[in-house]
Amino acid sequence: MPKLKTRSGAKKRFQVKKNGKVKHGKAFAKHLFTHAKSMDSRRRNRGTSHLDKMDAKKVVKEMFPYGAN
């Protein structure tokens, strides 16, 4: 059987922690901050957060076939 490739985009976007949680950056936080977004959405989109349990399981299984990081 051929080797499986790790998704290189996933390496850049997700970080799997030791406890199994998957850390990710927030979406919609790159541009249009001067007029198109409210202060609430700007504040919510700061920083990082963790994926839900089912999503984390799916990301690790499909995107990192030989284990995470």
N, CA, C and O atoms as a Maestro MAE file, in Angstrom:
{
 s_m_m2io_version
 :::
 2.0.0
}

f_m_ct {
 s_m_title
 :::
 protein
 m_atom[276] {
  # First column is atom index #
  i_m_mmod_type
  r_m_x_coord
  r_m_y_coord
  r_m_z_coord
  i_m_residue_number
  s_m_chain_name
  s_m_pdb_residue_name
  s_m_pdb_atom_name
  i_m_atomic_number
  :::
  1 25 0.833 -1.194 0.000 1 A "MET " " N  " 7
  2 3 0.000 0.000 0.000 1 A "MET " " CA " 6
  3 2 0.874 1.253 0.000 1 A "MET " " C  " 6
  4 15 1.935 1.273 0.625 1 A "MET " " O  " 8
  5 25 0.433 2.290 -0.695 2 A "PRO " " N  " 7
  6 3 1.220 3.524 -0.704 2 A "PRO " " CA " 6
  7 2 1.108 4.272 0.624 2 A "PRO " " C  " 6
  8 15 0.179 4.063 1.404 2 A "PRO " " O  " 8
  9 25 2.068 5.133 0.847 3 A "LYS " " N  " 7
  10 3 2.039 5.946 2.059 3 A "LYS " " CA " 6
  11 2 0.945 6.995 1.938 3 A "LYS " " C  " 6
  12 15 0.616 7.438 0.837 3 A "LYS " " O  " 8
  13 25 0.387 7.388 3.067 4 A "LEU " " N  " 7
  14 3 -0.616 8.452 3.087 4 A "LEU " " CA " 6
  15 2 0.074 9.781 3.346 4 A "LEU " " C  " 6
  16 15 1.059 9.852 4.081 4 A "LEU " " O  " 8
  17 25 -0.448 10.817 2.744 5 A "LYS " " N  " 7
  18 3 0.138 12.136 2.950 5 A "LYS " " CA " 6
  19 2 -0.612 12.877 4.053 5 A "LYS " " C  " 6
  20 15 -1.840 12.835 4.123 5 A "LYS " " O  " 8
  21 25 0.141 13.553 4.908 6 A "THR " " N  " 7
  22 3 -0.452 14.441 5.892 6 A "THR " " CA " 6
  23 2 -0.900 15.700 5.162 6 A "THR " " C  " 6
  24 15 -0.204 16.180 4.267 6 A "THR " " O  " 8
  25 25 -2.036 16.228 5.530 7 A "ARG " " N  " 7
  26 3 -2.525 17.444 4.880 7 A "ARG " " CA " 6
  27 2 -1.684 18.622 5.357 7 A "ARG " " C  " 6
  28 15 -1.721 18.976 6.535 7 A "ARG " " O  " 8
  29 25 -0.925 19.228 4.446 8 A "SER " " N  " 7
  30 3 -0.004 20.286 4.865 8 A "SER " " CA " 6
  31 2 -0.746 21.538 5.320 8 A "SER " " C  " 6
  32 15 -0.223 22.304 6.130 8 A "SER " " O  " 8
  33 25 -1.956 21.755 4.810 9 A "GLY " " N  " 7
  34 3 -2.760 22.881 5.281 9 A "GLY " " CA " 6
  35 2 -3.193 22.695 6.723 9 A "GLY " " C  " 6
  36 15 -3.286 23.661 7.481 9 A "GLY " " O  " 8
  37 25 -3.457 21.460 7.098 10 A "ALA " " N  " 7
  38 3 -3.874 21.166 8.469 10 A "ALA " " CA " 6
  39 2 -2.727 21.385 9.445 10 A "ALA " " C  " 6
  40 15 -2.944 21.812 10.579 10 A "ALA " " O  " 8
  41 25 -1.494 21.089 9.001 11 A "LYS " " N  " 7
  42 3 -0.340 21.312 9.876 11 A "LYS " " CA " 6
  43 2 -0.230 22.778 10.254 11 A "LYS " " C  " 6
  44 15 0.171 23.112 11.369 11 A "LYS " " O  " 8
  45 25 -0.592 23.662 9.308 12 A "LYS " " N  " 7
  46 3 -0.460 25.096 9.544 12 A "LYS " " CA " 6
  47 2 -1.622 25.666 10.352 12 A "LYS " " C  " 6
  48 15 -1.478 26.715 10.980 12 A "LYS " " O  " 8
  49 25 -2.766 24.994 10.348 13 A "ARG " " N  " 7
  50 3 -3.968 25.572 10.941 13 A "ARG " " CA " 6
  51 2 -4.381 24.964 12.275 13 A "ARG " " C  " 6
  52 15 -5.065 25.619 13.062 13 A "ARG " " O  " 8
  53 25 -3.979 23.728 12.543 14 A "PHE " " N  " 7
  54 3 -4.394 23.050 13.769 14 A "PHE " " CA " 6
  55 2 -3.183 22.637 14.578 14 A "PHE " " C  " 6
  56 15 -2.116 22.341 14.039 14 A "PHE " " O  " 8
  57 25 -3.377 22.624 15.899 15 A "GLN " " N  " 7
  58 3 -2.342 22.128 16.799 15 A "GLN " " CA " 6
  59 2 -3.016 21.180 17.777 15 A "GLN " " C  " 6
  60 15 -3.922 21.573 18.512 15 A "GLN " " O  " 8
  61 25 -2.575 19.943 17.782 16 A "VAL " " N  " 7
  62 3 -3.177 18.938 18.661 16 A "VAL " " CA " 6
  63 2 -2.417 18.937 19.983 16 A "VAL " " C  " 6
  64 15 -1.200 18.752 20.012 16 A "VAL " " O  " 8
  65 25 -3.143 19.144 21.068 17 A "LYS " " N  " 7
  66 3 -2.536 19.207 22.386 17 A "LYS " " CA " 6
  67 2 -2.410 17.800 22.981 17 A "LYS " " C  " 6
  68 15 -2.959 16.843 22.434 17 A "LYS " " O  " 8
  69 25 -1.700 17.679 24.081 18 A "LYS " " N  " 7
  70 3 -1.468 16.375 24.695 18 A "LYS " " CA " 6
  71 2 -2.747 15.729 25.206 18 A "LYS " " C  " 6
  72 15 -2.859 14.503 25.222 18 A "LYS " " O  " 8
  73 25 -3.707 16.539 25.624 19 A "ASN " " N  " 7
  74 3 -4.953 15.972 26.144 19 A "ASN " " CA " 6
  75 2 -5.938 15.615 25.028 19 A "ASN " " C  " 6
  76 15 -7.051 15.175 25.317 19 A "ASN " " O  " 8
  77 25 -5.548 15.796 23.748 20 A "GLY " " N  " 7
  78 3 -6.399 15.412 22.631 20 A "GLY " " CA " 6
  79 2 -7.213 16.541 22.050 20 A "GLY " " C  " 6
  80 15 -7.853 16.376 21.011 20 A "GLY " " O  " 8
  81 25 -7.199 17.693 22.709 21 A "LYS " " N  " 7
  82 3 -7.936 18.831 22.174 21 A "LYS " " CA " 6
  83 2 -7.189 19.418 20.977 21 A "LYS " " C  " 6
  84 15 -5.962 19.348 20.900 21 A "LYS " " O  " 8
  85 25 -7.944 19.993 20.052 22 A "VAL " " N  " 7
  86 3 -7.350 20.576 18.855 22 A "VAL " " CA " 6
  87 2 -7.548 22.092 18.897 22 A "VAL " " C  " 6
  88 15 -8.675 22.587 18.909 22 A "VAL " " O  " 8
  89 25 -6.443 22.805 18.918 23 A "LYS " " N  " 7
  90 3 -6.458 24.264 18.988 23 A "LYS " " CA " 6
  91 2 -6.473 24.825 17.569 23 A "LYS " " C  " 6
  92 15 -5.789 24.311 16.685 23 A "LYS " " O  " 8
  93 25 -7.257 25.883 17.356 24 A "HIS " " N  " 7
  94 3 -7.343 26.482 16.030 24 A "HIS " " CA " 6
  95 2 -7.538 27.989 16.145 24 A "HIS " " C  " 6
  96 15 -7.968 28.491 17.183 24 A "HIS " " O  " 8
  97 25 -7.224 28.693 15.088 25 A "GLY " " N  " 7
  98 3 -7.451 30.130 15.030 25 A "GLY " " CA " 6
  99 2 -8.887 30.417 14.639 25 A "GLY " " C  " 6
  100 15 -9.531 29.593 13.990 25 A "GLY " " O  " 8
  101 25 -9.393 31.568 15.025 26 A "LYS " " N  " 7
  102 3 -10.769 31.932 14.716 26 A "LYS " " CA " 6
  103 2 -10.898 32.371 13.260 26 A "LYS " " C  " 6
  104 15 -9.956 32.901 12.671 26 A "LYS " " O  " 8
  105 25 -12.065 32.143 12.700 27 A "ALA " " N  " 7
  106 3 -12.335 32.541 11.315 27 A "ALA " " CA " 6
  107 2 -12.862 33.976 11.267 27 A "ALA " " C  " 6
  108 15 -13.274 34.524 12.290 27 A "ALA " " O  " 8
  109 25 -12.846 34.576 10.089 28 A "PHE " " N  " 7
  110 3 -13.403 35.906 9.819 28 A "PHE " " CA " 6
  111 2 -12.684 37.013 10.577 28 A "PHE " " C  " 6
  112 15 -13.307 38.010 10.943 28 A "PHE " " O  " 8
  113 25 -11.393 36.862 10.819 29 A "ALA " " N  " 7
  114 3 -10.690 37.869 11.608 29 A "ALA " " CA " 6
  115 2 -9.465 38.415 10.887 29 A "ALA " " C  " 6
  116 15 -8.466 38.729 11.534 29 A "ALA " " O  " 8
  117 25 -9.516 38.533 9.586 30 A "LYS " " N  " 7
  118 3 -8.329 38.962 8.863 30 A "LYS " " CA " 6
  119 2 -8.420 40.376 8.291 30 A "LYS " " C  " 6
  120 15 -7.407 41.074 8.258 30 A "LYS " " O  " 8
  121 25 -9.584 40.822 7.841 31 A "HIS " " N  " 7
  122 3 -9.661 42.149 7.224 31 A "HIS " " CA " 6
  123 2 -11.067 42.719 7.383 31 A "HIS " " C  " 6
  124 15 -11.932 42.079 7.982 31 A "HIS " " O  " 8
  125 25 -11.299 43.912 6.854 32 A "LEU " " N  " 7
  126 3 -12.566 44.648 6.934 32 A "LEU " " CA " 6
  127 2 -12.936 45.020 8.367 32 A "LEU " " C  " 6
  128 15 -14.099 44.922 8.758 32 A "LEU " " O  " 8
  129 25 -11.947 45.446 9.144 33 A "PHE " " N  " 7
  130 3 -12.234 45.805 10.531 33 A "PHE " " CA " 6
  131 2 -12.699 47.251 10.690 33 A "PHE " " C  " 6
  132 15 -13.266 47.601 11.725 33 A "PHE " " O  " 8
  133 25 -12.471 48.094 9.690 34 A "THR " " N  " 7
  134 3 -12.778 49.508 9.880 34 A "THR " " CA " 6
  135 2 -14.263 49.807 9.761 34 A "THR " " C  " 6
  136 15 -14.755 50.710 10.438 34 A "THR " " O  " 8
  137 25 -14.998 49.074 8.916 35 A "HIS " " N  " 7
  138 3 -16.398 49.445 8.734 35 A "HIS " " CA " 6
  139 2 -17.365 48.271 8.689 35 A "HIS " " C  " 6
  140 15 -18.548 48.457 8.971 35 A "HIS " " O  " 8
  141 25 -16.912 47.077 8.347 36 A "ALA " " N  " 7
  142 3 -17.865 46.007 8.041 36 A "ALA " " CA " 6
  143 2 -18.207 45.130 9.232 36 A "ALA " " C  " 6
  144 15 -19.147 44.339 9.150 36 A "ALA " " O  " 8
  145 25 -17.490 45.239 10.320 37 A "LYS " " N  " 7
  146 3 -17.741 44.358 11.451 37 A "LYS " " CA " 6
  147 2 -18.007 45.159 12.715 37 A "LYS " " C  " 6
  148 15 -17.436 46.228 12.933 37 A "LYS " " O  " 8
  149 25 -18.891 44.611 13.542 38 A "SER " " N  " 7
  150 3 -19.200 45.288 14.792 38 A "SER " " CA " 6
  151 2 -18.104 45.007 15.814 38 A "SER " " C  " 6
  152 15 -17.298 44.093 15.638 38 A "SER " " O  " 8
  153 25 -18.082 45.791 16.871 39 A "MET " " N  " 7
  154 3 -17.077 45.594 17.919 39 A "MET " " CA " 6
  155 2 -17.250 44.226 18.578 39 A "MET " " C  " 6
  156 15 -16.269 43.592 18.965 39 A "MET " " O  " 8
  157 25 -18.501 43.774 18.704 40 A "ASP " " N  " 7
  158 3 -18.744 42.465 19.313 40 A "ASP " " CA " 6
  159 2 -18.096 41.356 18.498 40 A "ASP " " C  " 6
  160 15 -17.424 40.487 19.053 40 A "ASP " " O  " 8
  161 25 -18.295 41.382 17.181 41 A "SER " " N  " 7
  162 3 -17.723 40.317 16.358 41 A "SER " " CA " 6
  163 2 -16.213 40.417 16.320 41 A "SER " " C  " 6
  164 15 -15.532 39.392 16.284 41 A "SER " " O  " 8
  165 25 -15.672 41.623 16.328 42 A "ARG " " N  " 7
  166 3 -14.212 41.784 16.367 42 A "ARG " " CA " 6
  167 2 -13.636 41.165 17.634 42 A "ARG " " C  " 6
  168 15 -12.610 40.487 17.595 42 A "ARG " " O  " 8
  169 25 -14.302 41.405 18.749 43 A "ARG " " N  " 7
  170 3 -13.822 40.893 20.031 43 A "ARG " " CA " 6
  171 2 -13.944 39.362 20.078 43 A "ARG " " C  " 6
  172 15 -13.047 38.680 20.575 43 A "ARG " " O  " 8
  173 25 -15.047 38.831 19.563 44 A "ARG " " N  " 7
  174 3 -15.247 37.378 19.575 44 A "ARG " " CA " 6
  175 2 -14.239 36.645 18.708 44 A "ARG " " C  " 6
  176 15 -13.888 35.500 18.993 44 A "ARG " " O  " 8
  177 25 -13.768 37.300 17.648 45 A "ASN " " N  " 7
  178 3 -12.876 36.639 16.704 45 A "ASN " " CA " 6
  179 2 -11.410 36.743 17.071 45 A "ASN " " C  " 6
  180 15 -10.561 36.265 16.319 45 A "ASN " " O  " 8
  181 25 -11.089 37.345 18.188 46 A "ARG " " N  " 7
  182 3 -9.696 37.440 18.619 46 A "ARG " " CA " 6
  183 2 -9.187 36.096 19.117 46 A "ARG " " C  " 6
  184 15 -9.947 35.283 19.644 46 A "ARG " " O  " 8
  185 25 -7.908 35.879 18.945 47 A "GLY " " N  " 7
  186 3 -7.264 34.753 19.605 47 A "GLY " " CA " 6
  187 2 -7.574 33.397 18.998 47 A "GLY " " C  " 6
  188 15 -7.878 33.285 17.810 47 A "GLY " " O  " 8
  189 25 -7.493 32.374 19.829 48 A "THR " " N  " 7
  190 3 -7.678 30.994 19.396 48 A "THR " " CA " 6
  191 2 -8.754 30.330 20.249 48 A "THR " " C  " 6
  192 15 -9.178 30.872 21.269 48 A "THR " " O  " 8
  193 25 -9.184 29.155 19.816 49 A "SER " " N  " 7
  194 3 -10.098 28.366 20.635 49 A "SER " " CA " 6
  195 2 -9.881 26.895 20.314 49 A "SER " " C  " 6
  196 15 -8.961 26.548 19.572 49 A "SER " " O  " 8
  197 25 -10.722 26.028 20.867 50 A "HIS " " N  " 7
  198 3 -10.576 24.591 20.667 50 A "HIS " " CA " 6
  199 2 -11.789 24.054 19.907 50 A "HIS " " C  " 6
  200 15 -12.906 24.547 20.058 50 A "HIS " " O  " 8
  201 25 -11.542 23.040 19.095 51 A "LEU " " N  " 7
  202 3 -12.624 22.383 18.365 51 A "LEU " " CA " 6
  203 2 -13.464 21.539 19.313 51 A "LEU " " C  " 6
  204 15 -13.007 21.141 20.384 51 A "LEU " " O  " 8
  205 25 -14.711 21.270 18.895 52 A "ASP " " N  " 7
  206 3 -15.554 20.349 19.652 52 A "ASP " " CA " 6
  207 2 -14.959 18.941 19.583 52 A "ASP " " C  " 6
  208 15 -14.110 18.645 18.742 52 A "ASP " " O  " 8
  209 25 -15.420 18.098 20.474 53 A "LYS " " N  " 7
  210 3 -14.847 16.754 20.586 53 A "LYS " " CA " 6
  211 2 -14.958 15.961 19.279 53 A "LYS " " C  " 6
  212 15 -13.984 15.351 18.840 53 A "LYS " " O  " 8
  213 25 -16.145 15.968 18.658 54 A "MET " " N  " 7
  214 3 -16.346 15.205 17.425 54 A "MET " " CA " 6
  215 2 -15.525 15.784 16.274 54 A "MET " " C  " 6
  216 15 -14.953 15.034 15.484 54 A "MET " " O  " 8
  217 25 -15.463 17.111 16.175 55 A "ASP " " N  " 7
  218 3 -14.686 17.743 15.112 55 A "ASP " " CA " 6
  219 2 -13.194 17.465 15.292 55 A "ASP " " C  " 6
  220 15 -12.473 17.245 14.319 55 A "ASP " " O  " 8
  221 25 -12.745 17.477 16.535 56 A "ALA " " N  " 7
  222 3 -11.338 17.210 16.815 56 A "ALA " " CA " 6
  223 2 -10.979 15.784 16.423 56 A "ALA " " C  " 6
  224 15 -9.919 15.537 15.847 56 A "ALA " " O  " 8
  225 25 -11.858 14.862 16.735 57 A "LYS " " N  " 7
  226 3 -11.637 13.465 16.392 57 A "LYS " " CA " 6
  227 2 -11.523 13.291 14.880 57 A "LYS " " C  " 6
  228 15 -10.665 12.556 14.390 57 A "LYS " " O  " 8
  229 25 -12.401 13.976 14.150 58 A "LYS " " N  " 7
  230 3 -12.413 13.894 12.690 58 A "LYS " " CA " 6
  231 2 -11.147 14.501 12.090 58 A "LYS " " C  " 6
  232 15 -10.564 13.938 11.163 58 A "LYS " " O  " 8
  233 25 -10.725 15.644 12.615 59 A "VAL " " N  " 7
  234 3 -9.525 16.304 12.107 59 A "VAL " " CA " 6
  235 2 -8.302 15.427 12.314 59 A "VAL " " C  " 6
  236 15 -7.489 15.270 11.404 59 A "VAL " " O  " 8
  237 25 -8.166 14.857 13.496 60 A "VAL " " N  " 7
  238 3 -6.992 14.029 13.783 60 A "VAL " " CA " 6
  239 2 -6.994 12.782 12.908 60 A "VAL " " C  " 6
  240 15 -5.947 12.384 12.398 60 A "VAL " " O  " 8
  241 25 -8.146 12.167 12.731 61 A "LYS " " N  " 7
  242 3 -8.218 10.926 11.958 61 A "LYS " " CA " 6
  243 2 -7.973 11.158 10.474 61 A "LYS " " C  " 6
  244 15 -7.243 10.392 9.845 61 A "LYS " " O  " 8
  245 25 -8.577 12.214 9.896 62 A "GLU " " N  " 7
  246 3 -8.519 12.407 8.452 62 A "GLU " " CA " 6
  247 2 -7.311 13.224 8.010 62 A "GLU " " C  " 6
  248 15 -6.739 12.957 6.953 62 A "GLU " " O  " 8
  249 25 -6.919 14.201 8.794 63 A "MET " " N  " 7
  250 3 -5.871 15.111 8.360 63 A "MET " " CA " 6
  251 2 -4.469 14.672 8.770 63 A "MET " " C  " 6
  252 15 -3.488 15.020 8.113 63 A "MET " " O  " 8
  253 25 -4.374 13.906 9.858 64 A "PHE " " N  " 7
  254 3 -3.082 13.436 10.335 64 A "PHE " " CA " 6
  255 2 -3.079 11.908 10.397 64 A "PHE " " C  " 6
  256 15 -3.243 11.343 11.479 64 A "PHE " " O  " 8
  257 25 -2.895 11.224 9.259 65 A "PRO " " N  " 7
  258 3 -3.023 9.771 9.259 65 A "PRO " " CA " 6
  259 2 -2.004 9.029 10.115 65 A "PRO " " C  " 6
  260 15 -2.277 7.917 10.569 65 A "PRO " " O  " 8
  261 25 -0.836 9.622 10.344 66 A "TYR " " N  " 7
  262 3 0.201 8.943 11.135 66 A "TYR " " CA " 6
  263 2 0.394 9.580 12.501 66 A "TYR " " C  " 6
  264 15 1.470 9.472 13.089 66 A "TYR " " O  " 8
  265 25 -0.631 10.239 13.008 67 A "GLY " " N  " 7
  266 3 -0.536 10.876 14.305 67 A "GLY " " CA " 6
  267 2 -0.319 12.363 14.163 67 A "GLY " " C  " 6
  268 15 0.203 12.836 13.153 67 A "GLY " " O  " 8
  269 25 -0.715 13.081 15.160 68 A "ALA " " N  " 7
  270 3 -0.681 14.546 15.105 68 A "ALA " " CA " 6
  271 2 0.674 15.072 15.551 68 A "ALA " " C  " 6
  272 15 1.244 14.603 16.537 68 A "ALA " " O  " 8
  273 25 1.177 16.041 14.819 69 A "ASN " " N  " 7
  274 3 2.411 16.788 15.110 69 A "ASN " " CA " 6
  275 2 3.505 15.870 15.431 69 A "ASN " " C  " 6
  276 15 4.622 16.312 15.703 69 A "ASN " " O  " 8
  :::
 }
 m_bond[275] {
  # First column is bond index #
  i_m_from
  i_m_to
  i_m_order
  :::
  1 1 2 1
  2 2 3 1
  3 3 4 2
  4 3 5 1
  5 5 6 1
  6 6 7 1
  7 7 8 2
  8 7 9 1
  9 9 10 1
  10 10 11 1
  11 11 12 2
  12 11 13 1
  13 13 14 1
  14 14 15 1
  15 15 16 2
  16 15 17 1
  17 17 18 1
  18 18 19 1
  19 19 20 2
  20 19 21 1
  21 21 22 1
  22 22 23 1
  23 23 24 2
  24 23 25 1
  25 25 26 1
  26 26 27 1
  27 27 28 2
  28 27 29 1
  29 29 30 1
  30 30 31 1
  31 31 32 2
  32 31 33 1
  33 33 34 1
  34 34 35 1
  35 35 36 2
  36 35 37 1
  37 37 38 1
  38 38 39 1
  39 39 40 2
  40 39 41 1
  41 41 42 1
  42 42 43 1
  43 43 44 2
  44 43 45 1
  45 45 46 1
  46 46 47 1
  47 47 48 2
  48 47 49 1
  49 49 50 1
  50 50 51 1
  51 51 52 2
  52 51 53 1
  53 53 54 1
  54 54 55 1
  55 55 56 2
  56 55 57 1
  57 57 58 1
  58 58 59 1
  59 59 60 2
  60 59 61 1
  61 61 62 1
  62 62 63 1
  63 63 64 2
  64 63 65 1
  65 65 66 1
  66 66 67 1
  67 67 68 2
  68 67 69 1
  69 69 70 1
  70 70 71 1
  71 71 72 2
  72 71 73 1
  73 73 74 1
  74 74 75 1
  75 75 76 2
  76 75 77 1
  77 77 78 1
  78 78 79 1
  79 79 80 2
  80 79 81 1
  81 81 82 1
  82 82 83 1
  83 83 84 2
  84 83 85 1
  85 85 86 1
  86 86 87 1
  87 87 88 2
  88 87 89 1
  89 89 90 1
  90 90 91 1
  91 91 92 2
  92 91 93 1
  93 93 94 1
  94 94 95 1
  95 95 96 2
  96 95 97 1
  97 97 98 1
  98 98 99 1
  99 99 100 2
  100 99 101 1
  101 101 102 1
  102 102 103 1
  103 103 104 2
  104 103 105 1
  105 105 106 1
  106 106 107 1
  107 107 108 2
  108 107 109 1
  109 109 110 1
  110 110 111 1
  111 111 112 2
  112 111 113 1
  113 113 114 1
  114 114 115 1
  115 115 116 2
  116 115 117 1
  117 117 118 1
  118 118 119 1
  119 119 120 2
  120 119 121 1
  121 121 122 1
  122 122 123 1
  123 123 124 2
  124 123 125 1
  125 125 126 1
  126 126 127 1
  127 127 128 2
  128 127 129 1
  129 129 130 1
  130 130 131 1
  131 131 132 2
  132 131 133 1
  133 133 134 1
  134 134 135 1
  135 135 136 2
  136 135 137 1
  137 137 138 1
  138 138 139 1
  139 139 140 2
  140 139 141 1
  141 141 142 1
  142 142 143 1
  143 143 144 2
  144 143 145 1
  145 145 146 1
  146 146 147 1
  147 147 148 2
  148 147 149 1
  149 149 150 1
  150 150 151 1
  151 151 152 2
  152 151 153 1
  153 153 154 1
  154 154 155 1
  155 155 156 2
  156 155 157 1
  157 157 158 1
  158 158 159 1
  159 159 160 2
  160 159 161 1
  161 161 162 1
  162 162 163 1
  163 163 164 2
  164 163 165 1
  165 165 166 1
  166 166 167 1
  167 167 168 2
  168 167 169 1
  169 169 170 1
  170 170 171 1
  171 171 172 2
  172 171 173 1
  173 173 174 1
  174 174 175 1
  175 175 176 2
  176 175 177 1
  177 177 178 1
  178 178 179 1
  179 179 180 2
  180 179 181 1
  181 181 182 1
  182 182 183 1
  183 183 184 2
  184 183 185 1
  185 185 186 1
  186 186 187 1
  187 187 188 2
  188 187 189 1
  189 189 190 1
  190 190 191 1
  191 191 192 2
  192 191 193 1
  193 193 194 1
  194 194 195 1
  195 195 196 2
  196 195 197 1
  197 197 198 1
  198 198 199 1
  199 199 200 2
  200 199 201 1
  201 201 202 1
  202 202 203 1
  203 203 204 2
  204 203 205 1
  205 205 206 1
  206 206 207 1
  207 207 208 2
  208 207 209 1
  209 209 210 1
  210 210 211 1
  211 211 212 2
  212 211 213 1
  213 213 214 1
  214 214 215 1
  215 215 216 2
  216 215 217 1
  217 217 218 1
  218 218 219 1
  219 219 220 2
  220 219 221 1
  221 221 222 1
  222 222 223 1
  223 223 224 2
  224 223 225 1
  225 225 226 1
  226 226 227 1
  227 227 228 2
  228 227 229 1
  229 229 230 1
  230 230 231 1
  231 231 232 2
  232 231 233 1
  233 233 234 1
  234 234 235 1
  235 235 236 2
  236 235 237 1
  237 237 238 1
  238 238 239 1
  239 239 240 2
  240 239 241 1
  241 241 242 1
  242 242 243 1
  243 243 244 2
  244 243 245 1
  245 245 246 1
  246 246 247 1
  247 247 248 2
  248 247 249 1
  249 249 250 1
  250 250 251 1
  251 251 252 2
  252 251 253 1
  253 253 254 1
  254 254 255 1
  255 255 256 2
  256 255 257 1
  257 257 258 1
  258 258 259 1
  259 259 260 2
  260 259 261 1
  261 261 262 1
  262 262 263 1
  263 263 264 2
  264 263 265 1
  265 265 266 1
  266 266 267 1
  267 267 268 2
  268 267 269 1
  269 269 270 1
  270 270 271 1
  271 271 272 2
  272 271 273 1
  273 273 274 1
  274 274 275 1
  275 275 276 2
  :::
 }
}
